Amino acid sequence: MTEGQIERLAELVFQKILAKQEEWENQFYVKADRDFLIAEIVKLNIFKIEAVESEDYERASEIQKEINRLRESLNNQKLE
């Protein structure tokens, strides 16, 4: 192999490694986003229960709207 061919091969390998690293990072961020959305939904459900127990139904309704929005975001991530 010539020096040029070795350099070209090294460049191709390097590009493959970069592409794989980007793929892994994207998978990590999607999982992190999903984990965040799930944690937010759980937290908001606790707040909604507290609002209902204190008979603040308007607040409970607003919290439920936010829960629904987060669930929709979570479901949309599954489709991608």
C-alpha positions, 0 to 999 in steps of 0.5 A, spaced: 500 500 500 502 506 498 502 512 503 496 515 500 492 509 500 494 508 507 491 515 509 485 514 505 483 508 509 485 511 515 480 517 513 475 512 511 475 509 518 475 515 522 469 517 518 466 511 520 468 512 527 465 519 527 458 517 524 457 511 529 459 516 535 454 521 533 449 515 532 450 513 539 450 520 542 443 521 539 440 514 542 443 517 549 439 524 548 433 520 546 433 516 552 435 522 556 429 526 553 424 520 554 427 519 561 426 527 563 418 527 560 417 520 564 419 524 570 415 530 569 409 526 568 410 523 574 411 529 578 405 533 575 401 527 577 403 528 584 401 535 584 395 534 580 393 529 586 395 534 591 390 539 587 384 535 587 385 533 595 385 541 596 379 541 592 383 546 587 380 543 581 382 549 576 389 547 578 388 540 577 385 541 570 391 545 568 396 540 570 392 535 567 393 539 560 400 539 561 400 532 563 397 530 556 402 535 552 408 531 555 404 524 554 403 527 546 411 529 546 413 522 549 408 518 544 411 522 538 418 520 540 416 513 539 414 514 532 421 517 530 
